[in-house]
Amino acid sequence: MFQTLFAAKVIYVLAIISLVSGILIFFSCRCLPGSRIASNWMKNERYKRFYKFHCYFWWILLVSVIIHGVFAIGFLGNPFS
């Protein structure tokens, strides 16, 4: 199952999902107010609506990284064996 073109496509798509969700986590994080740019974001109503999804972005990242890892090991094999 893992030695197919489908597996390679799944790995690629999950890598993109992981990168995008990581970026979304970074920009929805409340740790950014230390920077001058982000301090104004916290007051914005759009940011407050965007921040509501911060925890969901973490779940998307977690699931996509786990599935990505399983498919990558299945497709490429264990690099330590």
Stockholm file with secondary structure:
# STOCKHOLM 1.0

chainA/1-81         MFQTLFAAKVIYVLAIISLVSGILIFFSCRCLPGSRIASNWMKNERYKRFYKFHCYFWWILLVSVIIHGVFAIGFLGNPFS
#=GR chainA/1-81 SS CTTSHHHHHHHHHHHHHHHHHHHHHHHHCTTGGGSHHHHHHTTCHHHHHHHTTHHHHHHHHHHHHHHHHHHHHHHHCCTTC
#=GC SS_cons        CTTSHHHHHHHHHHHHHHHHHHHHHHHHCTTGGGSHHHHHHTTCHHHHHHHTTHHHHHHHHHHHHHHHHHHHHHHHCCTTC
//
